[in-house]
C-alpha cells in the first residue's frame, strides 16, 4: 500500500525507470513521504532542462544535510495517501524507529 502510493507519487514527477522509482520510494521512507514538497527539492524535480531520472539524481547529489533534516522535520503522514485513521500510527512507528 505505501509502496504503491510512493510509486504513483514518483510517476507524477515523470519517473519511469524502476531504479528511479525505487530510489524515490526509498527517500520517502527514509526522510518523509512528502519530501518532494520541500522547496529546493520540488524545484529540482521540476527542472525541465533535465530528464526526470537526472532530476532525481540532482536531488540526491545537491540536497544538503540541513535540508534533509528540515524534510524529516516536516514529515506529513497524510502524504502516503492512506486512510487518515492509520496516519497517527505511522507517525508513532516512525518516531519509535528513529528514536524521536
N, C-alpha and C positions, 0 to 999 in steps of 0.2 A: 504494500500500500504506500509506504513512504517512498520507496524507490521509484515506483510508477509516477508518483507526484513529482519527484525530482527530475525524472527523465522528461516529463512533459514540460517542466519549467525550463530545462536546458534546451529543449527543442524550440521553445518560444524565443530563445536567443539565436536560433538558426543552427544550433549544433546538430550534426548528423552522424559524425563518426562515433562508433561505440566507445572508443577510448576517451573521447572528449566528454561524452555523456557520463561515463563512469567517473571521470575526474570531477565533473560538475557536481554530481551527486555526493561524491566524497567530500567536497568542500561544504556542501550543505550540512552533512553530518558532523564534520569536524569543527565548523565555525557557527553557522546559523542557517536555517533554511531560507532566510531572506537576505543572505549575503550579497546577492546580486542587486539589491536595492541601495546598498551603500553608495554614496555619490561618486567616488572615484572609480569604484568597481563598475557601477552602472554605466559610467561614461566610457570605460574601456570596452565593455561588452557591446556598446553601441557604435564603436568606431568603424564606420563604413569603409574605411580605406584598407581594412584587414578582413581576411576570411573569418568566419565565426570561430574556427579552431585556433587561429592565430590570436584572436581576441582573448580567448580563454587563456592561452599561453601568456599573453601580455598581462592578464590579471595576476597570474601566478608569479610571474617574474617581477612585476613592478609594485605590487601591494606590499606596503611596509608592515613591520610587526605592530606598530601602534595602530595602524588601520585595521589589521586583523583583530586586534584586541577590541577596538570600537565595534567591529562587526559582531564579535561574540557578545559584547555588552548589549547590543540591540536585538538579540535573539527574539524572534517572534514565532512561537509555535503554530500560530494560525497560518503561516506561510506554507505549511505542509499540506494545506487544503484538505484537512480532515475534520471529522466530527468535533465540534467545539468541546464536547464532554471529555474527549481524550486529551485535549491540549494541555490542561494543567498537569496531568500525569506525565506527559512527555517532558515538560519543563522540569518537573521534580526529578525525573530519572536523569536528565541531563545534568542537573545540579549535583546529584549524588555521584555520577560518573566523573565529573570534573572537579569534585571536591569544593563546590561553591556553596 
